[in-house]
Amino acid sequence: MKRMTAMNKVGMVLALFSMGTGLWAQSASISPSRFYFKQAAGENGVQLLRVTNNGSRPETFQVTFANFASEGNQGKTELVGADYPNGCAAWLSASPAFFEVAPGETRDVEIRMQVPAAPAGETVRWAVGQVRLASERNALNEQGNDVTGMQIIQTFQFLFHVFQTPPALADAKEASVLSFSQVSAPGERPVTLMMEVENTGRAIADCVPYLDVLHQGSGETRRELGKPFSVLPGGRRQVRLHLPEDLAPGAYNILGVIDYGSRNDLAGAELNISID
């Protein structure tokens, strides 16, 4: 890994896990899709979520929170229960949590994090926020004239992710590359490589992958960026990276690099391949 010391780190802003559903994603939007809190145990924090109604009629929204896990190495989010040991849904609230937005307007919602003054507040935690489009209709239309009140019908939603890292763990980032290989068939273009990354630290690893590609015959080098991603503490992630289709034939040395947010270190692995 001698080439690692000569590399310049790449800084990128990571955007991940933003999700909308169908046509509603075209008429409403939220920003940002990720929140990073850095509160010490016993502290409170507030950040703003912006909910925009791009449609032609007023819409009513509701904000709720749940815990999530990301098992396996595919980066998939799965909602889990309130007893999930790494969750912080119970520490979160929204103000307002239920509101209406007029057509063409944006509403600022306070996302509040209240970290308990307990050992649990000294650990990295995460949760997911859900912004649902709530359609009101009169319960009289559904249940007869002897029923009063309003019924909330939950429909589409956006998800945003919330991460809480105590200041003492801000630099506790470590990651390693478990494997690096070519997964495309010989002669196939584009050449596809696969890296598997493990978060071995106590903080969330926000990763930027890239390839330093060296043509061993001519000495020509180029850098190819991959899509950024996150790995939770103790988690793994498989990442596919593609080489440019216009690479000249020959023998190549490929250095796969993961910039995981450490101030000083990078993770990486080397691979020698031949392109016809």
N, C-alpha and C positions, 0 to 999 in steps of 0.2 A: 504494500500500500504506500510506496514512496510518493506516488503522484498526489496522494491525499493532502500532503502538507502544502502543496503549491496552489490548491484550489481556493477560489473566492466563494464565500457563502452566498447563496441566493436568498433574498428576502422577498416573500410573497405573502399576501393576505389570503387566508384560507376561508373559503365559503363552502359550507357543507350541510347536507341534511335538510335543505329547504324543500318543502313539499306542498303542492297544491293538488286539487282534484278537478279534472275535466274542465268544462267551460267556466266554472267559477274562478279558476286560476286566472282567467282573462279579465274578470270583472272586479277582482279584489286582489290586494297584495299586502305583504307585511315586510318590514325591515327593522333590524337585521334578522338573519336566520340563526345567529349564534350569539350568545351572551357569555362573557367571561367576567366572573366576579372574583375578587381577590381580597376577601374579608378575613380578618383574624377571628378566632373564637370569641363569641360575644358581641361581634360587630354587626351592623346593618348596612346594606348597600341598596342603591336604587339606580336603575337604568331604564331608558325609554324604548318602548316598542311602538312603531308607527304602523297603523292599520289604515289602508287607503281603499276607499270605495270607488272603483273605476266604472261602475255601472250607471244605469239611468234611473234607479229608484233607491230610496233609503233602504239600508240593510242593518240588521241587528246582529251583533257579534257577542260571543262569550269566550272568555279565556279561562282555561283550567290547566292543571299540572299533573304529571304522572312520572313515575320512575321508569327508566329504560336500561336494558342491558344490550351488549353487542357480543354475542357468542360466536365462536368459530373464527374464520379468517376472511370473511367476505364483506365485513363492514355493515352488516344489516342491523337495524334497530328493532328491538322487541320490547314492548311494554311489559313491565313486571309489577308485582304488588308493592304495597306500602312498606313491607318488611324487608325490602331489598337493602342489603347492608351498605351499598355505595350510593344510594339515592338521596336526593335532597328536595323532593317534591313538597314535603311537609314544611320546608323552610321558605317556600315561595308563595307569594300572593300577587295579585294584579289589582290595580286601582285606576279606573273602574274595571270590574271583572265582567260586567254586562252593560253594553252600550250600543247606541245607534249612530251610524255615520251616514250623512247625507251624500247624494251623488256628487262625485268629483272632489270630495273632501277627505282629509286625513285626520285621524284621531291619535293623539299621543296617550299611551297607556304606561303607567309606572309598573315596572317589574321589580318587586321588592324581595330582597334576600335577607333573611334574619338567621344568622348563624348562632347556634346555641353556645353558651359558655360552658362547654363540656368537652371531654376528649374527642367526641365525634366531630366537633367543630375544628379539629386540628388535622383532618384528613381531607383528601380530594373527593369531591362528590359531583354528581351530575343528575340531570333530570330533563324532561321534555315538556315544553309548553304547547298547548293546543288552542288555536284560534278557530272557533267553529262559527259557521254562519247559522244563526238560529232563526227559524221562521215561526213567527207568532200566528196563531189562529184561535179564534174564539171556540172555547170548549163547547159552547151551546150548539155549534154546528155539528159536533161529533157525538155528543152524548145526550142530547135532548134538552128540553126547556127547563128541567128541574136541576140542572148542573150549571154552576157559575164558575168564573175564573178563566185563566189563560193557560194554554198548553204550549210548551216549548218543543218544537220538532227539530232535532239536531240533524244537520245535513252535512255539507262539505267542511273541510278543515285545512288549515296550514299547520305545520309543525315548526317550532323553533327549539333549539337545544341550549341548555344552560349548564355552564361548568363553573364550579367553585373550587378555587385553589388557594389555600392559606398562604400568606406571604412567606412563611418559613419553608414552604415546599416549592417555591417558584423556580428554583434552580435544580430541583431534583429530577431532571429529565435525562433518561438514558434509553437508548434503543440499539438494536443490533439486527443485522441482516442474516437470517437463518439459511436462506438458499437463494441462488441466482442462476437461472438456466434459460436456454432457448426452448420455447415450446412450439414454435411454428415448424412445419416440415421443411427439409432441405429444398432450396429453390423457391420456396413460397415467399411472396412479397405482400405486405410488408413483413419484415422479420420481427417476430414478437418474442419478447423476453418476459420472464416472470421473476419477481422478487417476493420473498416472504419476510416481513418485518415484525419484530417482537418489541413491545414496550417493556423494558426491564426496569424502568424507574418508578417513582411514586407519583409523578405528575402526568398530566395528559400530554401526549406527544403529537403536536401539530406538524405534520411532515410534508416536505416538498421533495419529491423524487426527481432525479435527473440522471442523464447518461453522458459521460465523456467518452467520445468515440474516436479512436485512433486507428488510422489506416497504417498498418505496419510497413507497407512498401514505400509510400510517399511521405509518411510522417504527418499528413494532414489530420487536423483534429477539428471536431465540432461538438457542441453541447446541445442536447435535446431535453427539454423539460417535459415532465409528466404532470398529471393532475394531482393537486394536493389532497391530502386526506388526514384523518385523525385516528389515533390508536389509544384506547383507554389503558390505564395501568394494568399490567398483567395480560393484555390482549395481544392478538396477532392480526396481521392483515396481508393478504395477497394483492400484489399490484402488477398489472400488465403494462408494459412499456413497448412502444413501437419504434423501430429504426426508420429513418427516411427511406422512401422508395428509390430515391435517386443516388444512393450510395454506389460508388464504383466497385466492381468485383475485386476481391482480394481478401487477405487475412486481416482481421481486426482485433484489437484489444479494447474491450468495453469495460469501463469502470462505472458500476451502478452505485449511486450515492443517495443517501437519505439525509436531508437536513431536517432534524427533528426539533429544532428550536433551542438547542443548547448554545450557550455563548461561545463555547470553545471547541466542541467536538462534532463530528459527523460520523455516520455509519456507512459502510460501503463494502463492496465485494467486486472482484474482477472476473472477467469471462473472456476467453479467446474463441472466436468463431470465424468461419470462412463463408463469404458471400459469393455466389456464382454470378 
